[in-house]
Amino acid sequence: MNEVRIPLHGSGQSLYVAEEKVYPREVSGRFANLRTLSVWVLLGIFYLFPWIDWNGRQAVLFDLPARKFFIFGLVFWPQDFIFLTWLLIIAALSLFFFTAVAGRLWCGYACPQTVWTETFLWMERLTEGDRNARQRLDRGPWNSEKLLRKSAKQVLWVSFALWTGFTFVGFFSPIRQLAVDVLAWSAGPWETFWIFFYGFATYGNAGYLREQVCKYMCPYARFQSAMFDKDTLIITYDGERGEPRGARKRGTDPREQGLGDCIDCTWCVQVCPTGIDIRQGLQIECIACAACIDACDEIMDKMGSPRGLIRYTTEHALHHEPTRLLRPRVLIYGGLLGALLIGFVTAIAIRSPVSLDVLRDRNSLYRLTDDGNVDNVYTLRILNKTEREQTFRIEARGASKLTLVPVDREYRVASGTVYSLPLRVRRDAYDPAGPETITLTVRSVEDPNISSTTDARFLAPAK
Protein backbone atom coordinates (compact mmCIF):
# COMPACT_ATOMS: atom_id res chain seq x y z
CA MET A 1 0.00 0.00 0.00
CA ASN A 2 1.63 3.24 -1.12
CA GLU A 3 1.93 6.14 1.29
CA VAL A 4 -0.02 9.27 0.36
CA ARG A 5 1.61 12.43 1.68
CA ILE A 6 -0.12 15.77 2.04
CA PRO A 7 2.40 18.22 3.54
CA LEU A 8 1.19 20.56 6.26
CA HIS A 9 1.79 24.24 5.67
CA GLY A 10 5.27 25.09 6.77
CA SER A 11 6.24 21.53 7.73
CA GLY A 12 7.15 18.20 6.23
CA GLN A 13 4.61 16.24 8.27
CA SER A 14 2.12 13.92 6.59
CA LEU A 15 -1.60 13.72 7.28
CA TYR A 16 -1.79 10.14 6.03
CA VAL A 17 0.63 7.31 6.59
CA ALA A 18 0.82 3.84 5.10
CA GLU A 19 -1.09 1.09 6.88
CA GLU A 20 1.50 -1.22 8.39
CA LYS A 21 0.97 -4.91 7.78
CA VAL A 22 0.07 -6.89 10.90
CA TYR A 23 1.88 -10.20 11.42
CA PRO A 24 -0.04 -12.01 14.19
CA ARG A 25 2.04 -14.49 16.13
CA GLU A 26 0.52 -17.95 16.54
CA VAL A 27 -0.73 -18.55 20.05
CA SER A 28 -2.02 -21.53 22.03
CA GLY A 29 -4.24 -21.68 25.06
CA ARG A 30 -7.81 -22.18 26.19
CA PHE A 31 -9.21 -19.22 24.27
CA ALA A 32 -7.26 -20.15 21.14
CA ASN A 33 -8.70 -23.67 21.38
CA LEU A 34 -12.19 -22.21 21.75
CA ARG A 35 -11.67 -20.01 18.70
CA THR A 36 -10.36 -22.97 16.68
CA LEU A 37 -13.39 -25.03 17.67
CA SER A 38 -15.66 -22.18 16.63
CA VAL A 39 -13.93 -21.95 13.24
CA TRP A 40 -14.31 -25.69 12.63
CA VAL A 41 -17.97 -25.72 13.64
CA LEU A 42 -18.98 -22.64 11.64
CA LEU A 43 -17.02 -23.56 8.52
CA GLY A 44 -18.32 -27.12 8.82
CA ILE A 45 -21.89 -25.81 8.82
CA PHE A 46 -21.20 -23.57 5.84
CA TYR A 47 -19.35 -26.08 3.66
CA LEU A 48 -21.21 -29.28 4.57
CA PHE A 49 -24.87 -28.28 4.87
CA PRO A 50 -25.45 -27.84 1.10
CA TRP A 51 -24.30 -31.44 0.52
CA ILE A 52 -26.66 -33.03 3.05
CA ASP A 53 -29.78 -34.68 1.64
CA TRP A 54 -33.13 -34.57 3.42
CA ASN A 55 -36.18 -36.46 2.13
CA GLY A 56 -34.71 -36.72 -1.34
CA ARG A 57 -33.69 -33.08 -1.69
CA GLN A 58 -30.97 -30.71 -0.53
CA ALA A 59 -31.37 -30.14 3.21
CA VAL A 60 -30.70 -26.38 3.12
CA LEU A 61 -31.69 -24.66 -0.10
CA PHE A 62 -33.00 -21.16 -0.73
CA ASP A 63 -34.76 -21.75 -4.04
CA LEU A 64 -35.45 -18.20 -5.19
CA PRO A 65 -36.98 -19.03 -8.62
CA ALA A 66 -39.48 -21.41 -6.97
CA ARG A 67 -39.86 -19.04 -4.00
CA LYS A 68 -39.26 -21.86 -1.53
CA PHE A 69 -36.77 -21.99 1.34
CA PHE A 70 -35.89 -25.51 2.50
CA ILE A 71 -34.31 -25.90 5.94
CA PHE A 72 -34.19 -29.61 6.68
CA GLY A 73 -37.81 -30.65 7.34
CA LEU A 74 -39.22 -27.12 7.09
CA VAL A 75 -40.41 -25.37 3.94
CA PHE A 76 -40.91 -21.61 3.99
CA TRP A 77 -42.81 -19.57 1.42
CA PRO A 78 -42.99 -15.82 0.72
CA GLN A 79 -46.07 -15.75 2.97
CA ASP A 80 -43.78 -16.84 5.83
CA PHE A 81 -41.72 -13.64 5.60
CA ILE A 82 -42.74 -12.88 9.20
CA PHE A 83 -40.40 -15.66 10.36
CA LEU A 84 -37.42 -14.00 8.67
CA THR A 85 -38.31 -10.72 10.37
CA TRP A 86 -38.62 -12.60 13.63
CA LEU A 87 -35.17 -14.15 13.18
CA LEU A 88 -33.57 -10.78 12.44
CA ILE A 89 -35.05 -9.32 15.63
CA ILE A 90 -33.75 -12.34 17.60
CA ALA A 91 -30.29 -11.89 16.05
CA ALA A 92 -30.22 -8.19 16.96
CA LEU A 93 -31.33 -8.83 20.54
CA SER A 94 -28.79 -11.65 20.87
CA LEU A 95 -26.06 -9.22 19.84
CA PHE A 96 -27.26 -6.67 22.42
CA PHE A 97 -27.55 -9.31 25.15
CA PHE A 98 -24.15 -10.95 24.71
CA THR A 99 -22.42 -7.61 24.22
CA ALA A 100 -23.92 -6.27 27.45
CA VAL A 101 -22.78 -9.40 29.30
CA ALA A 102 -19.34 -10.12 27.84
CA GLY A 103 -18.42 -7.58 25.17
CA ARG A 104 -17.60 -8.44 21.58
CA LEU A 105 -17.98 -12.22 21.73
CA TRP A 106 -19.50 -12.19 18.25
CA CYS A 107 -16.45 -10.46 16.77
CA GLY A 108 -13.93 -12.69 18.48
CA TYR A 109 -15.47 -16.08 17.80
CA ALA A 110 -18.32 -16.06 15.27
CA CYS A 111 -17.98 -13.11 12.87
CA PRO A 112 -17.40 -14.35 9.27
CA GLN A 113 -14.53 -11.88 8.93
CA THR A 114 -12.80 -13.44 11.95
CA VAL A 115 -13.54 -17.03 10.90
CA TRP A 116 -12.25 -16.69 7.34
CA THR A 117 -9.28 -14.54 8.38
CA GLU A 118 -8.20 -17.28 10.80
CA THR A 119 -8.40 -19.77 7.92
CA PHE A 120 -6.38 -17.58 5.55
CA LEU A 121 -3.80 -16.94 8.29
CA TRP A 122 -3.44 -20.69 8.79
CA MET A 123 -2.71 -21.10 5.06
CA GLU A 124 -0.23 -18.22 5.24
CA ARG A 125 1.61 -19.84 8.15
CA LEU A 126 1.58 -23.17 6.32
CA THR A 127 3.31 -21.74 3.25
CA GLU A 128 5.40 -18.85 4.63
CA GLY A 129 6.21 -19.94 8.18
CA ASP A 130 5.77 -18.32 11.58
CA ARG A 131 5.64 -14.60 12.32
CA ASN A 132 9.39 -13.99 12.16
CA ALA A 133 9.76 -16.05 9.00
CA ARG A 134 6.96 -14.10 7.29
CA GLN A 135 8.54 -10.80 8.22
CA ARG A 136 11.94 -11.89 6.92
CA LEU A 137 10.35 -13.18 3.73
CA ASP A 138 8.55 -9.88 3.06
CA ARG A 139 11.67 -7.82 3.78
CA GLY A 140 13.93 -10.01 1.70
CA PRO A 141 14.56 -9.78 -2.06
CA TRP A 142 12.60 -11.78 -4.58
CA ASN A 143 14.26 -15.13 -5.15
CA SER A 144 13.17 -18.65 -5.97
CA GLU A 145 12.17 -19.46 -2.37
CA LYS A 146 10.10 -16.30 -1.97
CA LEU A 147 8.42 -16.82 -5.32
CA LEU A 148 7.64 -20.45 -4.49
CA ARG A 149 6.21 -19.64 -1.05
CA LYS A 150 4.18 -16.67 -2.24
CA SER A 151 2.85 -18.65 -5.20
CA ALA A 152 1.86 -21.58 -2.99
CA LYS A 153 -0.01 -19.20 -0.67
CA GLN A 154 -1.84 -17.61 -3.57
CA VAL A 155 -2.83 -21.00 -4.97
CA LEU A 156 -4.33 -21.98 -1.60
CA TRP A 157 -6.02 -18.60 -1.13
CA VAL A 158 -7.55 -18.46 -4.60
CA SER A 159 -8.69 -22.10 -4.51
CA PHE A 160 -10.27 -21.71 -1.10
CA ALA A 161 -11.92 -18.41 -2.06
CA LEU A 162 -13.43 -19.92 -5.23
CA TRP A 163 -14.64 -22.95 -3.26
CA THR A 164 -16.23 -20.52 -0.81
CA GLY A 165 -17.98 -18.69 -3.66
CA PHE A 166 -19.15 -21.97 -5.14
CA THR A 167 -20.52 -23.11 -1.77
CA PHE A 168 -22.31 -19.80 -1.26
CA VAL A 169 -24.10 -20.14 -4.60
CA GLY A 170 -24.85 -23.77 -3.68
CA PHE A 171 -27.24 -22.52 -1.00
CA PHE A 172 -29.35 -20.89 -3.73
CA SER A 173 -28.90 -23.31 -6.61
CA PRO A 174 -28.84 -27.14 -6.11
CA ILE A 175 -25.18 -27.71 -5.40
CA ARG A 176 -24.78 -31.10 -7.07
CA GLN A 177 -26.15 -29.84 -10.37
CA LEU A 178 -24.13 -26.66 -9.93
CA ALA A 179 -20.97 -28.75 -9.54
CA VAL A 180 -21.73 -30.60 -12.77
CA ASP A 181 -22.38 -27.31 -14.57
CA VAL A 182 -19.19 -25.70 -13.25
CA LEU A 183 -17.05 -28.67 -14.24
CA ALA A 184 -18.64 -28.60 -17.70
CA TRP A 185 -18.19 -24.81 -17.97
CA SER A 186 -21.93 -24.48 -18.50
CA ALA A 187 -23.02 -22.66 -15.33
CA GLY A 188 -25.47 -19.83 -15.85
CA PRO A 189 -24.29 -16.22 -15.99
CA TRP A 190 -25.69 -15.30 -12.58
CA GLU A 191 -24.24 -18.39 -10.90
CA THR A 192 -20.86 -17.63 -12.47
CA PHE A 193 -21.01 -13.98 -11.43
CA TRP A 194 -21.81 -14.75 -7.80
CA ILE A 195 -19.20 -17.50 -7.52
CA PHE A 196 -16.48 -15.10 -8.63
CA PHE A 197 -17.93 -12.11 -6.76
CA TYR A 198 -18.21 -13.89 -3.41
CA GLY A 199 -14.87 -15.62 -3.98
CA PHE A 200 -13.21 -12.27 -4.69
CA ALA A 201 -14.83 -10.72 -1.59
CA THR A 202 -13.55 -13.59 0.57
CA TYR A 203 -10.07 -13.36 -0.98
CA GLY A 204 -9.85 -9.60 -0.49
CA ASN A 205 -11.39 -9.34 2.97
CA ALA A 206 -9.73 -12.35 4.60
CA GLY A 207 -6.47 -12.27 2.65
CA TYR A 208 -5.56 -8.59 2.49
CA LEU A 209 -7.96 -6.24 4.26
CA ARG A 210 -8.23 -8.37 7.41
CA GLU A 211 -8.05 -6.06 10.43
CA GLN A 212 -8.88 -3.02 8.27
CA VAL A 213 -12.42 -4.37 7.87
CA CYS A 214 -12.78 -4.41 11.67
CA LYS A 215 -11.11 -1.03 12.16
CA TYR A 216 -12.62 1.03 9.34
CA MET A 217 -15.53 -0.78 7.69
CA CYS A 218 -17.45 -2.54 10.47
CA PRO A 219 -20.01 -0.26 12.19
CA TYR A 220 -20.28 -2.50 15.25
CA ALA A 221 -17.06 -1.13 16.75
CA ARG A 222 -18.55 2.36 16.65
CA PHE A 223 -21.75 1.70 18.56
CA GLN A 224 -20.55 -1.07 20.91
CA SER A 225 -19.80 1.50 23.61
CA ALA A 226 -23.52 2.24 23.87
CA MET A 227 -24.04 -1.38 25.03
CA PHE A 228 -21.10 -1.47 27.46
CA ASP A 229 -21.21 -0.43 31.09
CA LYS A 230 -18.91 -0.84 34.07
CA ASP A 231 -20.28 -4.33 34.72
CA THR A 232 -19.59 -5.67 31.20
CA LEU A 233 -16.90 -8.33 30.95
CA ILE A 234 -14.11 -6.97 28.76
CA ILE A 235 -10.51 -7.96 28.06
CA THR A 236 -8.41 -5.71 30.29
CA TYR A 237 -4.79 -5.25 31.27
CA ASP A 238 -4.38 -4.91 35.02
CA GLY A 239 -2.19 -1.83 35.20
CA GLU A 240 -2.18 -1.81 38.99
CA ARG A 241 -0.51 -5.20 38.99
CA GLY A 242 1.58 -4.87 35.84
CA GLU A 243 3.15 -1.40 36.17
CA PRO A 244 5.87 -0.34 36.08
CA ARG A 245 7.00 -2.65 33.31
CA GLY A 246 10.47 -4.03 33.00
CA ALA A 247 12.52 -7.10 32.21
CA ARG A 248 13.62 -9.40 35.00
CA LYS A 249 14.97 -12.89 35.52
CA ARG A 250 12.66 -15.82 35.91
CA GLY A 251 11.71 -16.64 39.47
CA THR A 252 12.68 -13.25 40.92
CA ASP A 253 10.24 -11.10 42.84
CA PRO A 254 9.45 -8.03 40.70
CA ARG A 255 8.41 -6.03 43.77
CA GLU A 256 11.94 -6.21 45.15
CA GLN A 257 13.14 -4.55 41.94
CA GLY A 258 10.40 -1.93 41.99
CA LEU A 259 8.64 -3.52 38.99
CA GLY A 260 5.23 -4.88 38.19
CA ASP A 261 4.45 -8.29 36.74
CA CYS A 262 4.59 -7.10 33.10
CA ILE A 263 8.04 -7.83 31.64
CA ASP A 264 7.28 -5.77 28.51
CA CYS A 265 7.78 -8.76 26.22
CA THR A 266 5.12 -7.34 23.82
CA TRP A 267 3.72 -10.80 23.11
CA CYS A 268 0.23 -9.44 23.74
CA VAL A 269 0.85 -7.01 20.87
CA GLN A 270 2.45 -9.59 18.59
CA VAL A 271 -0.49 -12.03 18.81
CA CYS A 272 -3.17 -9.35 18.31
CA PRO A 273 -4.85 -9.76 14.89
CA THR A 274 -5.61 -6.03 14.75
CA GLY A 275 -2.17 -4.93 15.97
CA ILE A 276 -3.24 -2.99 19.06
CA ASP A 277 -1.59 -2.81 22.48
CA ILE A 278 -4.18 -3.91 25.04
CA ARG A 279 -2.05 -2.30 27.76
CA GLN A 280 -3.24 1.09 26.51
CA GLY A 281 -6.81 0.29 27.54
CA LEU A 282 -9.99 -0.75 25.72
CA GLN A 283 -9.94 0.33 22.06
CA ILE A 284 -12.52 0.11 19.30
CA GLU A 285 -10.11 -2.03 17.26
CA CYS A 286 -10.18 -4.82 19.86
CA ILE A 287 -12.30 -7.73 18.62
CA ALA A 288 -12.15 -9.61 21.93
CA CYS A 289 -10.46 -12.68 20.47
CA ALA A 290 -8.58 -13.14 23.79
CA ALA A 291 -5.32 -14.04 22.03
CA CYS A 292 -3.53 -11.57 24.31
CA ILE A 293 -4.87 -13.42 27.37
CA ASP A 294 -3.41 -16.73 26.15
CA ALA A 295 -0.08 -15.10 25.30
CA CYS A 296 0.20 -13.29 28.62
CA ASP A 297 -0.78 -16.37 30.62
CA GLU A 298 1.96 -18.34 28.86
CA ILE A 299 4.54 -15.70 29.79
CA MET A 300 3.29 -15.54 33.39
CA ASP A 301 3.66 -19.33 33.63
CA LYS A 302 7.25 -19.09 32.42
CA MET A 303 8.05 -16.29 34.85
CA GLY A 304 6.41 -18.06 37.79
CA SER A 305 3.81 -15.32 38.28
CA PRO A 306 0.06 -15.81 38.64
CA ARG A 307 -2.07 -15.77 35.53
CA GLY A 308 -4.58 -13.02 34.84
CA LEU A 309 -2.42 -9.95 34.20
CA ILE A 310 -4.58 -9.65 31.09
CA ARG A 311 -7.98 -11.19 31.65
CA TYR A 312 -11.71 -10.96 31.23
CA THR A 313 -12.96 -8.66 33.96
CA THR A 314 -15.19 -5.65 34.54
CA GLU A 315 -14.28 -2.06 35.19
CA HIS A 316 -15.89 -2.32 38.60
CA ALA A 317 -13.86 -5.43 39.49
CA LEU A 318 -10.67 -3.77 38.28
CA HIS A 319 -11.28 -0.97 40.77
CA HIS A 320 -12.15 -3.45 43.56
CA GLU A 321 -15.84 -2.64 43.41
CA PRO A 322 -18.69 -5.18 43.32
CA THR A 323 -19.87 -6.37 39.90
CA ARG A 324 -23.53 -6.93 39.08
CA LEU A 325 -24.18 -9.51 36.41
CA LEU A 326 -27.97 -9.33 36.72
CA ARG A 327 -28.68 -5.69 36.02
CA PRO A 328 -31.63 -4.00 34.28
CA ARG A 329 -30.31 -4.00 30.71
CA VAL A 330 -29.24 -7.66 30.92
CA LEU A 331 -32.59 -8.68 32.40
CA ILE A 332 -34.52 -6.73 29.74
CA TYR A 333 -32.43 -8.08 26.84
CA GLY A 334 -32.52 -11.61 28.26
CA GLY A 335 -36.26 -11.54 28.95
CA LEU A 336 -37.12 -10.22 25.49
CA LEU A 337 -34.73 -12.68 23.84
CA GLY A 338 -36.15 -15.64 25.77
CA ALA A 339 -39.73 -14.64 24.96
CA LEU A 340 -38.94 -14.21 21.27
CA LEU A 341 -37.14 -17.56 21.09
CA ILE A 342 -40.00 -19.39 22.79
CA GLY A 343 -42.51 -17.64 20.56
CA PHE A 344 -40.50 -18.42 17.42
CA VAL A 345 -40.14 -22.12 18.22
CA THR A 346 -43.83 -22.34 19.14
CA ALA A 347 -44.90 -20.56 15.96
CA ILE A 348 -42.77 -22.91 13.86
CA ALA A 349 -44.18 -25.95 15.66
CA ILE A 350 -47.83 -24.96 15.18
CA ARG A 351 -47.36 -23.50 11.70
CA SER A 352 -50.06 -24.82 9.41
CA PRO A 353 -48.89 -26.44 6.15
CA VAL A 354 -51.90 -24.89 4.39
CA SER A 355 -53.30 -21.39 4.58
CA LEU A 356 -56.75 -20.10 3.69
CA ASP A 357 -57.80 -16.55 2.81
CA VAL A 358 -61.46 -15.65 2.38
CA LEU A 359 -62.68 -12.55 0.52
CA ARG A 360 -66.31 -11.52 0.30
CA ASP A 361 -67.89 -10.68 -3.03
CA ARG A 362 -68.26 -6.91 -2.90
CA ASN A 363 -70.71 -6.73 -5.81
CA SER A 364 -73.66 -7.92 -3.72
CA LEU A 365 -74.26 -8.26 0.00
CA TYR A 366 -76.45 -11.36 -0.35
CA ARG A 367 -78.98 -12.95 -2.71
CA LEU A 368 -82.41 -14.33 -1.76
CA THR A 369 -83.50 -17.47 -3.60
CA ASP A 370 -87.03 -18.54 -4.55
CA ASP A 371 -87.01 -21.40 -2.02
CA GLY A 372 -86.45 -19.10 0.99
CA ASN A 373 -82.69 -19.38 1.26
CA VAL A 374 -80.01 -16.72 1.20
CA ASP A 375 -76.65 -16.97 -0.59
CA ASN A 376 -73.34 -15.28 0.14
CA VAL A 377 -70.50 -15.48 -2.38
CA TYR A 378 -66.85 -15.66 -1.37
CA THR A 379 -63.51 -16.06 -3.09
CA LEU A 380 -61.26 -18.60 -1.38
CA ARG A 381 -57.50 -18.71 -1.82
CA ILE A 382 -55.81 -21.95 -0.75
CA LEU A 383 -52.01 -22.04 -0.40
CA ASN A 384 -50.51 -25.53 -0.27
CA LYS A 385 -47.25 -25.23 1.72
CA THR A 386 -46.51 -28.96 1.70
CA GLU A 387 -44.00 -30.58 -0.62
CA ARG A 388 -46.56 -32.61 -2.57
CA GLU A 389 -49.87 -32.10 -4.32
CA GLN A 390 -52.91 -32.19 -2.01
CA THR A 391 -56.63 -32.71 -2.51
CA PHE A 392 -58.72 -30.37 -0.37
CA ARG A 393 -62.34 -30.21 0.70
CA ILE A 394 -64.16 -27.16 2.06
CA GLU A 395 -66.25 -27.30 5.23
CA ALA A 396 -68.54 -24.60 6.65
CA ARG A 397 -70.06 -24.25 10.11
CA GLY A 398 -72.42 -21.70 11.58
CA ALA A 399 -75.41 -21.20 13.89
CA SER A 400 -77.68 -22.89 11.32
CA LYS A 401 -77.21 -25.55 8.69
CA LEU A 402 -74.98 -24.31 5.88
CA THR A 403 -74.79 -25.69 2.37
CA LEU A 404 -71.91 -25.20 -0.04
CA VAL A 405 -72.52 -24.68 -3.73
CA PRO A 406 -71.15 -26.71 -5.45
CA VAL A 407 -71.64 -29.55 -2.94
CA ASP A 408 -68.80 -31.92 -1.84
CA ARG A 409 -66.41 -30.74 -4.49
CA GLU A 410 -62.68 -31.55 -4.16
CA TYR A 411 -59.88 -29.25 -5.25
CA ARG A 412 -56.41 -30.44 -6.22
CA VAL A 413 -53.71 -27.92 -5.35
CA ALA A 414 -50.11 -28.38 -6.45
CA SER A 415 -47.25 -27.93 -4.01
CA GLY A 416 -46.40 -24.29 -3.39
CA THR A 417 -49.25 -22.89 -5.44
CA VAL A 418 -52.22 -20.67 -4.62
CA TYR A 419 -55.57 -21.98 -5.82
CA SER A 420 -58.40 -19.43 -6.10
CA LEU A 421 -62.03 -20.57 -6.28
CA PRO A 422 -65.47 -18.96 -6.00
CA LEU A 423 -67.67 -20.44 -3.29
CA ARG A 424 -71.36 -19.93 -2.60
CA VAL A 425 -72.58 -20.52 0.96
CA ARG A 426 -76.35 -21.05 1.42
CA ARG A 427 -78.65 -21.20 4.46
CA ASP A 428 -82.22 -20.47 5.48
CA ALA A 429 -82.87 -16.74 5.07
CA TYR A 430 -84.41 -16.21 8.52
CA ASP A 431 -83.03 -19.02 10.68
CA PRO A 432 -81.41 -17.19 12.31
CA ALA A 433 -82.41 -13.74 11.16
CA GLY A 434 -79.70 -11.22 10.36
CA PRO A 435 -75.97 -11.65 9.88
CA GLU A 436 -73.72 -14.15 11.67
CA THR A 437 -70.13 -15.28 11.81
CA ILE A 438 -69.40 -18.57 10.06
CA THR A 439 -66.28 -20.75 10.09
CA LEU A 440 -64.72 -22.03 6.86
CA THR A 441 -62.22 -24.89 6.97
CA VAL A 442 -60.05 -26.32 4.22
CA ARG A 443 -58.92 -29.91 4.92
CA SER A 444 -56.67 -32.34 3.06
CA VAL A 445 -58.27 -35.59 1.87
CA GLU A 446 -54.95 -37.44 2.05
CA ASP A 447 -54.06 -36.18 5.54
CA PRO A 448 -56.96 -34.78 7.60
CA ASN A 449 -54.46 -33.23 10.04
CA ILE A 450 -53.50 -30.76 7.31
CA SER A 451 -56.12 -28.05 7.63
CA SER A 452 -56.67 -24.34 8.05
CA THR A 453 -59.64 -22.46 9.47
CA THR A 454 -60.79 -18.88 9.17
CA ASP A 455 -63.92 -16.90 10.04
CA ALA A 456 -66.08 -14.98 7.62
CA ARG A 457 -69.12 -12.73 7.94
CA PHE A 458 -72.39 -14.13 6.53
CA LEU A 459 -75.00 -11.49 5.71
CA ALA A 460 -78.75 -12.16 5.75
CA PRO A 461 -81.97 -10.08 6.01
CA ALA A 462 -83.44 -9.30 9.41
CA LYS A 463 -87.08 -10.20 10.09
ChimeraX attribute file (.defattr): number of C-alpha atoms within 10 A of each C-alpha:
attribute: neighborCount
match mode: 1-to-1
recipient: residues
	/A:1	8
	/A:2	7
	/A:3	10
	/A:4	11
	/A:5	13
	/A:6	12
	/A:7	12
	/A:8	10
	/A:9	7
	/A:10	6
	/A:11	7
	/A:12	10
	/A:13	12
	/A:14	12
	/A:15	10
	/A:16	11
	/A:17	13
	/A:18	10
	/A:19	10
	/A:20	8
	/A:21	14
	/A:22	17
	/A:23	18
	/A:24	20
	/A:25	18
	/A:26	17
	/A:27	19
	/A:28	11
	/A:29	15
	/A:30	12
	/A:31	18
	/A:32	20
	/A:33	13
	/A:34	14
	/A:35	21
	/A:36	16
	/A:37	13
	/A:38	16
	/A:39	21
	/A:40	14
	/A:41	12
	/A:42	18
	/A:43	17
	/A:44	11
	/A:45	11
	/A:46	15
	/A:47	16
	/A:48	11
	/A:49	19
	/A:50	22
	/A:51	18
	/A:52	12
	/A:53	12
	/A:54	13
	/A:55	8
	/A:56	7
	/A:57	13
	/A:58	22
	/A:59	20
	/A:60	23
	/A:61	22
	/A:62	21
	/A:63	15
	/A:64	12
	/A:65	8
	/A:66	9
	/A:67	13
	/A:68	18
	/A:69	20
	/A:70	19
	/A:71	15
	/A:72	16
	/A:73	9
	/A:74	15
	/A:75	18
	/A:76	19
	/A:77	18
	/A:78	12
	/A:79	11
	/A:80	14
	/A:81	10
	/A:82	10
	/A:83	15
	/A:84	12
	/A:85	11
	/A:86	14
	/A:87	14
	/A:88	12
	/A:89	14
	/A:90	19
	/A:91	13
	/A:92	11
	/A:93	19
	/A:94	18
	/A:95	19
	/A:96	22
	/A:97	22
	/A:98	19
	/A:99	23
	/A:100	26
	/A:101	22
	/A:102	20
	/A:103	25
	/A:104	26
	/A:105	18
	/A:106	18
	/A:107	20
	/A:108	21
	/A:109	24
	/A:110	16
	/A:111	16
	/A:112	17
	/A:113	20
	/A:114	25
	/A:115	21
	/A:116	22
	/A:117	22
	/A:118	19
	/A:119	18
	/A:120	24
	/A:121	20
	/A:122	15
	/A:123	19
	/A:124	22
	/A:125	16
	/A:126	14
	/A:127	18
	/A:128	23
	/A:129	16
	/A:130	16
	/A:131	18
	/A:132	12
	/A:133	12
	/A:134	16
	/A:135	15
	/A:136	12
	/A:137	19
	/A:138	12
	/A:139	9
	/A:140	10
	/A:141	11
	/A:142	11
	/A:143	9
	/A:144	9
	/A:145	12
	/A:146	15
	/A:147	13
	/A:148	14
	/A:149	17
	/A:150	16
	/A:151	13
	/A:152	16
	/A:153	20
	/A:154	17
	/A:155	12
	/A:156	15
	/A:157	23
	/A:158	16
	/A:159	14
	/A:160	18
	/A:161	26
	/A:162	20
	/A:163	17
	/A:164	24
	/A:165	24
	/A:166	24
	/A:167	24
	/A:168	20
	/A:169	24
	/A:170	25
	/A:171	22
	/A:172	18
	/A:173	20
	/A:174	18
	/A:175	19
	/A:176	13
	/A:177	12
	/A:178	21
	/A:179	16
	/A:180	12
	/A:181	14
	/A:182	15
	/A:183	10
	/A:184	9
	/A:185	10
	/A:186	12
	/A:187	16
	/A:188	11
	/A:189	9
	/A:190	9
	/A:191	20
	/A:192	17
	/A:193	14
	/A:194	15
	/A:195	21
	/A:196	18
	/A:197	15
	/A:198	20
	/A:199	24
	/A:200	18
	/A:201	15
	/A:202	25
	/A:203	25
	/A:204	14
	/A:205	19
	/A:206	24
	/A:207	22
	/A:208	14
	/A:209	17
	/A:210	23
	/A:211	23
	/A:212	14
	/A:213	17
	/A:214	20
	/A:215	18
	/A:216	11
	/A:217	12
	/A:218	11
	/A:219	11
	/A:220	14
	/A:221	18
	/A:222	13
	/A:223	10
	/A:224	16
	/A:225	13
	/A:226	10
	/A:227	16
	/A:228	18
	/A:229	16
	/A:230	16
	/A:231	21
	/A:232	23
	/A:233	24
	/A:234	25
	/A:235	25
	/A:236	24
	/A:237	26
	/A:238	19
	/A:239	18
	/A:240	12
	/A:241	15
	/A:242	19
	/A:243	16
	/A:244	16
	/A:245	17
	/A:246	16
	/A:247	13
	/A:248	16
	/A:249	9
	/A:250	13
	/A:251	10
	/A:252	12
	/A:253	16
	/A:254	21
	/A:255	10
	/A:256	8
	/A:257	10
	/A:258	11
	/A:259	18
	/A:260	20
	/A:261	25
	/A:262	27
	/A:263	19
	/A:264	16
	/A:265	13
	/A:266	15
	/A:267	20
	/A:268	27
	/A:269	20
	/A:270	22
	/A:271	25
	/A:272	26
	/A:273	24
	/A:274	21
	/A:275	18
	/A:276	19
	/A:277	19
	/A:278	20
	/A:279	18
	/A:280	10
	/A:281	13
	/A:282	15
	/A:283	11
	/A:284	14
	/A:285	19
	/A:286	25
	/A:287	24
	/A:288	22
	/A:289	22
	/A:290	27
	/A:291	27
	/A:292	28
	/A:293	29
	/A:294	25
	/A:295	24
	/A:296	24
	/A:297	21
	/A:298	17
	/A:299	19
	/A:300	19
	/A:301	12
	/A:302	11
	/A:303	18
	/A:304	13
	/A:305	18
	/A:306	11
	/A:307	16
	/A:308	17
	/A:309	20
	/A:310	24
	/A:311	19
	/A:312	17
	/A:313	20
	/A:314	24
	/A:315	18
	/A:316	16
	/A:317	14
	/A:318	16
	/A:319	10
	/A:320	9
	/A:321	12
	/A:322	12
	/A:323	17
	/A:324	14
	/A:325	15
	/A:326	12
	/A:327	12
	/A:328	10
	/A:329	15
	/A:330	19
	/A:331	13
	/A:332	14
	/A:333	18
	/A:334	18
	/A:335	13
	/A:336	16
	/A:337	20
	/A:338	15
	/A:339	12
	/A:340	17
	/A:341	15
	/A:342	12
	/A:343	13
	/A:344	15
	/A:345	11
	/A:346	11
	/A:347	12
	/A:348	12
	/A:349	10
	/A:350	8
	/A:351	11
	/A:352	17
	/A:353	17
	/A:354	21
	/A:355	20
	/A:356	20
	/A:357	16
	/A:358	20
	/A:359	13
	/A:360	17
	/A:361	15
	/A:362	9
	/A:363	7
	/A:364	9
	/A:365	14
	/A:366	18
	/A:367	16
	/A:368	15
	/A:369	12
	/A:370	7
	/A:371	8
	/A:372	10
	/A:373	15
	/A:374	21
	/A:375	24
	/A:376	20
	/A:377	21
	/A:378	18
	/A:379	15
	/A:380	20
	/A:381	17
	/A:382	21
	/A:383	22
	/A:384	27
	/A:385	25
	/A:386	18
	/A:387	13
	/A:388	10
	/A:389	15
	/A:390	20
	/A:391	16
	/A:392	24
	/A:393	16
	/A:394	20
	/A:395	15
	/A:396	18
	/A:397	14
	/A:398	14
	/A:399	12
	/A:400	13
	/A:401	11
	/A:402	16
	/A:403	17
	/A:404	16
	/A:405	14
	/A:406	11
	/A:407	11
	/A:408	11
	/A:409	10
	/A:410	14
	/A:411	18
	/A:412	14
	/A:413	20
	/A:414	17
	/A:415	14
	/A:416	20
	/A:417	15
	/A:418	17
	/A:419	15
	/A:420	16
	/A:421	12
	/A:422	15
	/A:423	20
	/A:424	16
	/A:425	19
	/A:426	21
	/A:427	21
	/A:428	19
	/A:429	23
	/A:430	16
	/A:431	14
	/A:432	15
	/A:433	13
	/A:434	13
	/A:435	14
	/A:436	14
	/A:437	13
	/A:438	17
	/A:439	15
	/A:440	21
	/A:441	17
	/A:442	23
	/A:443	21
	/A:444	21
	/A:445	16
	/A:446	11
	/A:447	11
	/A:448	11
	/A:449	11
	/A:450	18
	/A:451	19
	/A:452	19
	/A:453	18
	/A:454	14
	/A:455	15
	/A:456	16
	/A:457	14
	/A:458	23
	/A:459	18
	/A:460	24
	/A:461	15
	/A:462	11
	/A:463	9
